[in-house]
Each structure stands twice: as C-alpha cells, then as structure tokens.
Amino acid sequence: MIAFEHVGKRYGGRFEALAHLNFRVARGEMVFLTGHSGAGKSSLLRLIMRLEKPSRGRVVVAGHDIAQLHASQVPFYRRQIGVVFQDHQLLFDRSIFHNVSLPLEIQGVEPREAARRVRAALDKVGLLHREKALPIELSGGEQQRVGIARAVVNKPALLLADEPTGNLDPQLSADIMALFEDFNRIGTTVMIASHDLALIARLRHRILRLSDGRLVADEGAV
C-alpha cells in the first residue's frame, strides 16, 4: 500500500527533516509512527498526503509514485485518504452533520446519498444522536470522533492520523484508538503518528520509530 524508497526531505536547502527512509506498509496493516518532537513524523505524513514532495527517493502509494502525479490528479488522490488531526479542524458554525458532510459536498455527491453516508459514519463513531449539535456543544473526545467520521465518510483505503489523542485523557485516548482498530478490521490501512508510547505498546501493532528524521526501529514488522 505504501513504500518509502530511499526518501529524504530537506527544507530551505539546509534543514534535513527526513533522511534515508526505507519501509513498506502492506494493504490492510495498522502501523504506529512514533518519535520525539521534531523527529519527522508530521513531515512523513505530509509526504503521503502529497502536501510535500520528497527531496530525494520515491514515495509509492497503491503502486503510484505520487510525486509524479499531475496537478489535476492530486485532488482525486487525496480523496482516497482520510486524515484525522489533533486539533479536529471542525467548522464551529456548522452542525456535526454538516461538518462530516463537507467532503461529500465538495465532491458533488447527491444529497440523499451524502446524508446516508454521513449518518452511517456518525453511527460508527457513536454520535448519530448528536448530528444536529454544534461542535462547541461536544467534549474534546466527541469532537475528535466527529473528525474521524469526517475522515472515513468517503470509505478511504488509507486512514492517516497525526497525534489524534494528544489532548485527551487516557480512557478517551484508548476509546479513540479502538475506533481506529475497528476501521482497520474492515480492511482500511491505518497509520497513526503518536507520542503516547504506553498506549501504543498495549495495542501491539507494528511501530516505526523515528529519531532526527531517520528510521531507527521497525518493531513488529511482518
């Protein structure tokens, strides 16, 4: 599903955020990405999302060198990826329903079909009963669940999350990770950047450890 082949990323011609990365993630695998602040986790995810291009090497997703995608192909490529952020990035003047439906509105999905998909996604994260609420009315954990629903409403093949439990207490963090495991069980490839070492160790999935932009450990690789 994902292959990094001798990948490096340099900013401003001097700062090397990533160096000599080589790894593969199989379709349907769940992988944690960890390391100290500034280790390169977010840079790595940005390469997969095609928000950045590597300075050297290749990032291959679903068989395609994504740096070679034409600009007109990038929006379609990104629609195949669900992304969950630490800060939720919800629109606070829109209801929960309309926050989750936003990706479908952008694509021009027929309203009745969009409503069906939105309610299915909200049901998956346990928030169907709050579809009319505004984000400000929800707890931090519930807001994160809305972010997850929005990320999966398109049924993406790949789900990425950047520190999705960073602002949550341990129990809520475990609940959010359980949701990611649920999506992984139905075949979604999941990659989560997290610094919560105790939590990810308990979940017993593969762990990629970065340090100063380099892959220093690949634990649990098949």
Backbone bond lengths (Angstrom), bond angles and torsions (degrees), N, CA, C in turn:
res aa  C-N    CA-C-N  psi(-1)  N-CA   C-N-CA  omega(-1)  CA-C   N-CA-C  phi
1 M - - - 1.470 - - 1.536 111.51 -
2 I 1.363 115.74 -46.67 1.460 121.39 179.89 1.529 108.40 -129.95
3 A 1.322 117.06 134.59 1.464 121.17 174.27 1.521 109.16 -137.09
4 F 1.325 115.97 127.88 1.466 122.33 171.01 1.520 106.72 -105.84
5 E 1.324 116.10 122.39 1.458 121.72 -176.34 1.518 109.63 -120.58
6 H 1.343 115.79 101.73 1.472 122.48 178.14 1.531 111.21 53.81
7 V 1.314 116.44 45.15 1.467 121.76 -173.03 1.525 111.43 -84.99
8 G 1.313 115.35 134.31 1.456 122.68 171.24 1.519 109.09 -133.86
9 K 1.325 116.45 150.98 1.461 121.55 176.26 1.517 108.82 -137.17
10 R 1.335 114.78 121.51 1.449 121.44 -179.47 1.525 108.86 -121.02
11 Y 1.326 116.51 136.12 1.455 121.60 178.62 1.533 109.50 -109.73
12 G 1.324 115.27 137.12 1.450 119.90 175.72 1.509 114.27 63.99
13 G 1.330 116.06 17.99 1.449 120.13 178.78 1.511 115.16 76.07
14 R 1.362 116.87 -5.30 1.467 118.83 -175.92 1.518 112.61 -128.20
15 F 1.350 117.27 -51.20 1.464 119.79 -173.77 1.523 110.35 -75.77
16 E 1.321 115.84 119.83 1.460 121.29 -179.43 1.525 109.18 -96.59
17 A 1.339 116.65 103.26 1.464 121.49 -178.26 1.515 112.04 -79.74
18 L 1.330 117.10 -33.86 1.465 122.64 -179.84 1.523 108.57 -138.29
19 A 1.329 116.22 145.42 1.462 119.29 -178.68 1.525 110.71 -147.56
20 H 1.327 115.76 130.56 1.465 122.88 170.32 1.530 113.15 54.51
21 L 1.315 116.91 45.88 1.467 119.86 -179.87 1.521 110.61 -85.42
22 N 1.336 115.06 127.13 1.456 121.78 176.09 1.526 108.76 -137.29
23 F 1.316 116.50 113.68 1.466 120.60 174.56 1.521 108.82 -164.65
24 R 1.318 114.54 164.12 1.470 121.33 176.70 1.521 109.27 -132.14
25 V 1.318 115.92 144.79 1.457 122.81 174.37 1.521 107.22 -121.51
26 A 1.314 116.84 123.26 1.459 121.39 -177.13 1.522 111.11 -76.08
27 R 1.305 115.77 154.28 1.459 120.71 174.76 1.533 109.14 -59.58
28 G 1.311 116.60 132.17 1.454 120.77 179.33 1.519 114.92 83.79
29 E 1.333 117.34 5.56 1.464 121.26 179.76 1.532 110.03 -88.16
30 M 1.347 116.34 154.45 1.458 121.95 172.74 1.521 107.65 -117.72
31 V 1.331 116.38 125.00 1.461 121.97 -172.26 1.519 109.56 -133.19
32 F 1.334 115.53 137.84 1.456 120.85 172.49 1.523 109.68 -101.30
33 L 1.321 114.90 142.71 1.454 123.30 178.04 1.519 106.43 -117.14
34 T 1.334 117.01 120.28 1.456 118.77 -176.28 1.524 110.81 -136.31
35 G 1.316 115.06 171.19 1.460 121.92 -177.07 1.516 109.78 150.69
36 H 1.319 116.04 167.85 1.466 121.30 -178.21 1.526 110.92 -64.59
37 S 1.327 116.30 164.47 1.459 120.68 175.16 1.528 108.88 -59.20
38 G 1.338 116.59 128.25 1.453 120.55 -177.35 1.512 113.94 88.20
39 A 1.337 117.26 6.00 1.469 120.60 -178.55 1.521 112.77 -71.49
40 G 1.356 116.50 -20.31 1.460 119.82 179.47 1.511 114.78 117.11
41 K 1.333 117.39 8.18 1.472 120.67 -176.67 1.525 111.79 -60.95
42 S 1.331 116.56 -50.04 1.464 119.78 -177.84 1.525 111.17 -66.83
43 S 1.316 117.08 -37.69 1.473 120.23 177.78 1.526 110.24 -60.92
44 L 1.323 116.11 -41.75 1.462 120.09 179.23 1.533 110.93 -61.71
45 L 1.331 116.48 -44.88 1.465 119.68 179.24 1.523 111.22 -65.03
46 R 1.317 117.08 -37.29 1.469 120.31 179.68 1.536 110.90 -64.41
47 L 1.325 117.07 -33.08 1.460 119.73 175.69 1.524 110.60 -65.70
48 I 1.326 117.04 -42.67 1.464 119.93 179.48 1.525 110.79 -64.50
49 M 1.338 116.30 -38.04 1.467 120.26 -179.87 1.524 112.46 -75.62
50 R 1.320 115.57 -6.97 1.467 122.74 -178.75 1.533 111.54 64.79
51 L 1.345 114.27 31.48 1.457 120.25 170.24 1.521 109.92 -84.07
52 E 1.329 115.85 -19.39 1.460 123.37 175.38 1.527 107.94 -134.88
53 K 1.317 116.27 159.63 1.458 121.81 171.21 1.527 108.77 -111.75
54 P 1.325 117.70 146.60 1.470 118.99 177.73 1.521 111.31 -66.22
55 S 1.313 116.74 148.63 1.464 121.58 174.65 1.518 111.01 -76.08
56 R 1.336 114.47 -26.26 1.469 119.86 175.18 1.527 107.73 -154.03
57 G 1.326 116.32 160.74 1.453 121.04 179.55 1.520 112.58 80.44
58 R 1.329 115.32 -173.29 1.468 121.39 -176.48 1.521 110.77 -129.90
59 V 1.337 115.23 140.24 1.464 122.76 168.49 1.524 106.50 -110.41
60 V 1.308 116.17 115.38 1.458 121.95 -176.25 1.527 108.62 -112.37
61 V 1.322 116.70 124.74 1.468 122.07 178.27 1.519 108.04 -125.67
62 A 1.329 115.76 125.31 1.467 122.00 -178.92 1.531 111.54 51.98
63 G 1.323 115.29 38.69 1.457 120.56 175.74 1.510 116.02 85.37
64 H 1.336 118.09 1.41 1.462 121.15 -176.84 1.523 111.26 -116.07
65 D 1.320 116.45 131.30 1.458 122.01 171.28 1.527 106.50 -71.64
66 I 1.338 116.55 103.11 1.465 118.34 -167.47 1.523 112.65 -72.59
67 A 1.326 118.63 -17.39 1.467 119.51 174.93 1.521 111.44 -67.21
68 Q 1.342 115.96 -20.77 1.454 120.50 -178.37 1.527 113.43 -90.71
69 L 1.322 116.83 -1.29 1.456 119.17 178.13 1.525 110.36 -63.02
70 H 1.322 115.88 137.66 1.465 120.26 172.97 1.524 108.79 -68.71
71 A 1.315 116.64 150.41 1.469 120.44 -178.64 1.520 112.09 -53.16
72 S 1.324 117.40 -34.03 1.466 120.72 -179.46 1.528 112.40 -71.13
73 Q 1.343 117.15 -18.25 1.456 121.28 -179.01 1.531 112.91 -90.02
74 V 1.330 116.37 -17.46 1.463 120.14 -173.50 1.532 112.58 -63.09
75 P 1.343 120.71 -44.98 1.468 119.20 179.14 1.529 112.70 -58.21
76 F 1.321 117.78 -41.72 1.468 120.56 178.05 1.524 109.84 -63.52
77 Y 1.333 117.31 -43.31 1.465 120.86 178.92 1.528 110.39 -58.50
78 R 1.327 116.93 -46.44 1.473 119.96 -176.64 1.523 111.71 -66.03
79 R 1.321 117.77 -26.82 1.461 119.48 178.03 1.522 112.55 -68.70
80 Q 1.324 117.12 -14.11 1.457 120.74 177.62 1.532 111.90 -85.76
81 I 1.331 115.84 -1.77 1.463 121.36 -176.51 1.525 109.36 -120.51
82 G 1.333 116.30 130.70 1.455 121.28 171.43 1.522 108.41 -96.25
83 V 1.324 117.32 137.19 1.465 121.21 -177.12 1.525 109.48 -127.69
84 V 1.336 115.64 130.89 1.465 122.57 177.87 1.521 107.83 -118.18
85 F 1.338 116.27 128.58 1.459 121.70 -177.65 1.526 110.70 -107.17
86 Q 1.330 116.11 158.89 1.459 120.63 178.29 1.525 111.31 -64.02
87 D 1.332 116.69 -38.35 1.467 119.89 -174.13 1.535 113.05 -94.99
88 H 1.325 116.94 15.32 1.464 124.68 174.20 1.523 114.51 69.29
89 Q 1.354 116.99 -44.36 1.468 122.88 -178.04 1.528 111.89 54.32
90 L 1.326 115.90 46.13 1.463 121.09 177.01 1.524 110.34 -87.17
91 L 1.318 115.31 155.57 1.461 121.80 174.87 1.529 107.54 -91.92
92 F 1.334 115.90 113.18 1.466 119.07 -170.63 1.523 113.63 -78.84
93 D 1.344 117.68 -6.10 1.462 119.44 175.70 1.522 111.33 -99.42
94 R 1.329 117.22 8.22 1.470 122.25 179.07 1.523 109.44 -119.48
95 S 1.316 115.72 149.26 1.461 120.33 177.34 1.526 110.04 -67.43
96 I 1.317 115.30 167.04 1.466 120.68 176.24 1.521 109.64 -57.52
97 F 1.328 116.73 -44.79 1.467 120.98 179.35 1.524 110.63 -55.19
98 H 1.329 116.87 -47.71 1.462 119.73 -175.17 1.525 112.44 -75.33
99 N 1.333 118.20 -26.04 1.457 119.67 172.32 1.521 110.89 -63.66
100 V 1.323 115.72 -44.00 1.461 119.64 -178.09 1.530 111.08 -72.00
101 S 1.314 117.24 -31.16 1.468 120.51 -176.78 1.522 113.34 -79.31
102 L 1.354 117.37 -11.11 1.457 120.37 -173.82 1.538 113.43 -53.95
103 P 1.344 120.20 -47.02 1.470 118.41 179.08 1.528 113.07 -60.07
104 L 1.326 116.89 -33.34 1.458 120.20 179.84 1.523 111.17 -74.00
105 E 1.337 116.48 -35.37 1.465 119.96 176.63 1.528 110.18 -63.12
106 I 1.344 115.93 -42.05 1.460 120.32 -179.81 1.524 110.71 -61.59
107 Q 1.330 116.01 -37.04 1.462 120.45 -179.91 1.517 113.29 -78.69
108 G 1.329 117.22 -13.41 1.456 120.02 -178.77 1.517 113.93 80.09
109 V 1.338 116.25 27.09 1.464 119.88 177.75 1.528 109.05 -65.84
110 E 1.309 116.03 138.94 1.470 122.79 -179.30 1.531 109.35 -55.74
111 P 1.343 118.83 134.31 1.466 121.75 -171.80 1.520 115.43 -53.72
112 R 1.325 117.68 -41.06 1.466 118.99 -178.83 1.526 111.15 -65.91
113 E 1.334 116.39 -41.78 1.463 120.58 178.15 1.529 110.16 -67.44
114 A 1.335 116.23 -39.63 1.466 119.91 178.62 1.531 110.36 -61.33
115 A 1.321 117.04 -44.05 1.466 120.47 180.00 1.521 111.09 -61.69
116 R 1.326 116.88 -39.54 1.464 120.35 178.36 1.526 110.82 -62.43
117 R 1.324 116.08 -44.32 1.469 120.14 -178.90 1.526 111.15 -67.27
118 V 1.333 116.41 -41.66 1.468 119.98 -179.49 1.519 110.51 -61.31
119 R 1.324 116.55 -45.84 1.477 119.33 -178.13 1.523 111.20 -68.07
120 A 1.320 117.24 -33.11 1.466 120.01 176.00 1.531 110.32 -65.48
121 A 1.341 116.99 -41.79 1.466 120.57 179.68 1.526 111.05 -66.94
122 L 1.335 116.80 -42.63 1.464 119.88 178.38 1.517 111.56 -64.74
123 D 1.313 116.58 -36.38 1.460 120.33 177.22 1.523 110.45 -63.61
124 K 1.334 116.99 -39.43 1.466 121.53 179.80 1.525 111.81 -59.82
125 V 1.335 116.54 -36.54 1.464 119.81 -177.37 1.530 112.38 -98.21
126 G 1.328 116.95 8.97 1.462 121.33 174.55 1.508 115.51 75.67
127 L 1.342 117.70 26.97 1.466 120.12 -177.06 1.524 113.60 -125.89
128 L 1.304 117.36 19.90 1.459 119.21 -179.56 1.527 111.26 -59.84
129 H 1.324 116.80 -34.45 1.468 120.85 -178.85 1.529 113.05 -72.13
130 R 1.340 117.40 -8.90 1.465 120.40 -179.42 1.527 111.98 -110.83
131 E 1.309 118.62 19.04 1.465 120.63 -172.80 1.525 113.90 -60.51
132 K 1.326 118.08 -26.46 1.461 120.69 -178.78 1.530 113.17 -91.14
133 A 1.322 117.27 -6.74 1.461 120.98 -178.00 1.527 111.04 -73.11
134 L 1.327 115.73 158.18 1.459 121.72 171.65 1.531 108.60 -92.02
135 P 1.333 117.67 153.12 1.469 119.90 -178.96 1.520 113.85 -53.78
136 I 1.344 117.61 -36.06 1.459 120.97 -177.69 1.523 111.96 -62.25
137 E 1.328 116.96 -21.43 1.462 121.79 -179.50 1.524 112.72 -83.08
138 L 1.325 117.59 -5.75 1.457 121.53 -175.81 1.520 111.41 -104.29
139 S 1.324 115.71 156.16 1.462 121.14 173.62 1.525 109.84 -73.66
140 G 1.331 116.04 169.87 1.458 119.66 178.60 1.521 112.22 -60.21
141 G 1.324 116.49 -40.96 1.457 119.70 178.42 1.514 112.26 -64.95
142 E 1.329 116.86 -39.14 1.464 120.28 178.07 1.524 111.06 -67.69
143 Q 1.334 116.69 -38.75 1.468 119.28 177.01 1.528 110.71 -61.80
144 Q 1.332 116.77 -39.14 1.455 119.16 177.91 1.526 110.68 -65.24
145 R 1.318 117.51 -36.09 1.468 120.79 176.89 1.533 110.87 -64.22
146 V 1.319 116.72 -36.59 1.465 119.88 175.51 1.529 109.83 -62.93
147 G 1.334 115.90 -42.85 1.466 119.66 177.24 1.518 112.10 -59.66
148 I 1.325 116.77 -38.13 1.463 120.64 178.07 1.522 110.24 -68.46
149 A 1.333 117.08 -43.22 1.466 120.04 178.03 1.521 111.16 -58.68
150 R 1.318 116.48 -43.47 1.469 120.35 178.08 1.533 111.13 -62.42
151 A 1.343 116.27 -37.38 1.462 120.42 -178.26 1.523 112.26 -69.44
152 V 1.332 117.41 -28.96 1.474 119.75 -175.07 1.523 113.39 -104.31
153 V 1.331 117.71 -0.25 1.463 119.43 -174.79 1.528 111.88 -62.40
154 N 1.331 117.11 -24.28 1.472 121.47 177.36 1.522 113.26 -89.15
155 K 1.340 116.34 3.69 1.471 121.54 -175.63 1.529 111.01 53.33
156 P 1.341 117.18 57.22 1.466 120.13 -176.30 1.524 111.73 -68.85
157 A 1.315 115.31 152.04 1.467 120.36 175.22 1.516 111.14 -75.47
158 L 1.345 116.19 -25.06 1.461 122.07 -176.45 1.521 109.52 -129.58
159 L 1.329 115.79 131.17 1.461 121.76 179.64 1.525 108.15 -121.38
160 L 1.343 116.33 121.68 1.458 122.75 179.37 1.527 109.06 -113.01
161 A 1.326 116.35 143.37 1.464 120.14 178.09 1.523 108.92 -139.97
162 D 1.327 116.16 130.95 1.460 122.14 -178.78 1.523 109.00 -109.28
163 E 1.322 117.34 103.53 1.466 124.49 -178.70 1.538 111.43 49.13
164 P 1.343 117.96 55.89 1.467 119.44 -173.97 1.518 114.62 -70.58
165 T 1.341 118.35 -13.52 1.465 120.19 -178.99 1.522 111.87 -116.37
166 G 1.335 116.95 15.96 1.460 120.45 -173.38 1.512 115.26 -60.26
167 N 1.340 117.80 -28.83 1.464 120.38 -177.20 1.525 113.06 -108.36
168 L 1.335 117.23 14.29 1.458 120.61 -173.65 1.525 111.44 -110.82
169 D 1.348 115.98 154.57 1.462 119.30 177.20 1.532 109.66 -74.89
170 P 1.330 118.39 168.47 1.471 120.71 -173.34 1.526 114.79 -56.17
171 Q 1.328 118.25 -41.68 1.459 119.41 -178.40 1.521 111.75 -68.06
172 L 1.340 116.78 -43.80 1.457 119.63 177.35 1.528 110.91 -64.25
173 S 1.331 116.70 -37.04 1.459 120.41 177.65 1.528 110.30 -61.03
174 A 1.319 116.57 -44.57 1.463 120.42 178.82 1.520 110.74 -63.23
175 D 1.338 117.14 -39.01 1.476 120.61 179.17 1.525 110.87 -63.75
176 I 1.337 116.74 -42.07 1.467 120.69 179.59 1.530 110.28 -65.17
177 M 1.326 117.45 -43.11 1.466 120.09 178.67 1.526 111.05 -63.21
178 A 1.325 116.90 -34.65 1.472 120.09 177.37 1.525 110.87 -62.86
179 L 1.324 116.68 -35.08 1.465 119.76 176.56 1.528 110.78 -63.80
180 F 1.342 116.13 -44.03 1.469 118.86 177.63 1.528 110.69 -60.67
181 E 1.317 116.83 -39.16 1.463 119.79 177.84 1.525 111.06 -64.30
182 D 1.321 116.59 -37.06 1.473 119.77 177.38 1.522 111.19 -60.25
183 F 1.339 116.81 -44.47 1.467 119.84 179.67 1.528 110.83 -68.15
184 N 1.328 116.35 -35.75 1.454 119.44 177.57 1.533 111.24 -63.82
185 R 1.318 117.50 -36.55 1.464 120.90 -178.54 1.520 112.47 -63.72
186 I 1.325 117.45 -25.68 1.464 119.05 179.63 1.529 111.25 -94.35
187 G 1.341 116.34 12.66 1.462 119.87 170.63 1.507 116.75 107.79
188 T 1.337 118.30 -2.12 1.461 120.43 179.59 1.531 110.20 -75.24
189 T 1.322 116.70 132.65 1.460 121.19 173.04 1.527 107.73 -76.74
190 V 1.334 116.96 129.85 1.461 121.38 -173.57 1.530 109.82 -126.53
191 M 1.339 115.93 129.94 1.467 121.41 172.60 1.521 108.27 -128.61
192 I 1.336 115.82 124.55 1.461 121.44 -175.24 1.514 109.89 -124.81
193 A 1.335 117.03 122.52 1.455 121.99 171.71 1.523 108.41 -85.77
194 S 1.326 116.87 125.49 1.464 120.22 -177.35 1.520 110.44 -152.86
195 H 1.327 115.81 145.09 1.463 120.74 174.38 1.519 111.59 -102.15
196 D 1.352 117.07 2.06 1.469 121.72 -177.58 1.530 109.00 -82.56
197 L 1.328 116.11 81.51 1.460 121.06 -173.05 1.524 112.73 -63.41
198 A 1.334 117.11 -38.32 1.461 120.07 -178.40 1.527 110.96 -63.58
199 L 1.336 115.64 -42.53 1.465 119.66 -178.48 1.517 111.23 -67.79
200 I 1.323 118.03 -47.65 1.457 118.73 -175.54 1.527 111.44 -70.16
201 A 1.330 117.39 -27.83 1.465 119.31 176.35 1.518 110.67 -65.10
202 R 1.323 117.33 -36.59 1.471 120.69 179.66 1.519 111.91 -68.34
203 L 1.333 117.27 -27.94 1.465 120.07 -174.75 1.533 112.75 -80.78
204 R 1.303 118.11 -18.81 1.463 122.91 170.96 1.520 114.21 60.16
205 H 1.309 115.45 45.61 1.455 121.34 170.26 1.527 108.39 -108.09
206 R 1.292 116.15 171.39 1.462 120.84 178.85 1.532 110.59 -61.56
207 I 1.329 116.93 141.65 1.459 122.28 -179.35 1.529 109.35 -126.50
208 L 1.334 115.96 124.82 1.458 122.60 171.62 1.524 107.60 -101.40
209 R 1.346 116.81 120.86 1.464 120.81 -177.73 1.528 109.63 -105.87
210 L 1.328 114.68 127.17 1.462 120.89 176.84 1.524 110.64 -106.96
211 S 1.303 115.51 147.92 1.452 121.48 171.40 1.524 107.76 -146.44
212 D 1.320 115.86 121.73 1.471 121.45 -179.11 1.530 111.67 50.60
213 G 1.311 115.62 42.64 1.462 121.43 174.76 1.506 115.64 80.16
214 R 1.324 117.75 4.54 1.459 121.36 -179.40 1.519 110.89 -116.22
215 L 1.322 116.42 146.94 1.456 121.17 176.15 1.521 107.86 -81.03
216 V 1.340 115.79 113.05 1.472 119.98 -175.59 1.521 112.63 -104.48
217 A 1.341 118.11 -12.51 1.463 120.61 177.07 1.516 108.95 -159.08
218 D 1.324 115.01 142.72 1.462 123.01 174.87 1.524 105.65 -129.50
219 E 1.315 115.59 94.17 1.466 121.89 -170.91 1.519 111.00 -99.65
220 G 1.308 115.77 128.14 1.458 120.21 178.48 1.509 112.89 85.58
221 A 1.343 119.05 12.84 1.458 121.36 178.77 1.515 109.90 -65.15
222 V 1.334 115.58 141.75 1.452 120.91 179.61 1.521 108.79 -75.14
